[in-house]
Amino acid sequence: MAKSEAILRTTFRFSRKLIELKGAFAYCCVLVPEKVLKQLPTGRLRLKGFLNQAPIDLAIQYRKTGQRVVMVSKALAR
């Protein structure tokens, strides 16, 4: 297994507060910690795991501010 493949299969655990968004397409988002981003390869990535015990399979989104976030629907935020 290549080094990048091993990193992609690594489990990262972190706690963050939801950031409320204004707009119709998403309810809120979770900011991905910088220490996690430093360990990930660049480019498009999907996040598979759990958010409050609910299974997720979401893409890490880029914001204009340079932050990386995971968008969370209203149903998932509950």
PyMOL commands that set and color helices and strands:
alter all, ss='L'
color gray80, all
select helices_A, chain A and resi 3-8+34-37+74-77
alter helices_A, ss='H'
color red, helices_A
select strands_A, chain A and resi 19-20+28-31+46-51+54-59+61-62+68-72
alter strands_A, ss='S'
color yellow, strands_A
deselect
rebuild
show_as cartoon
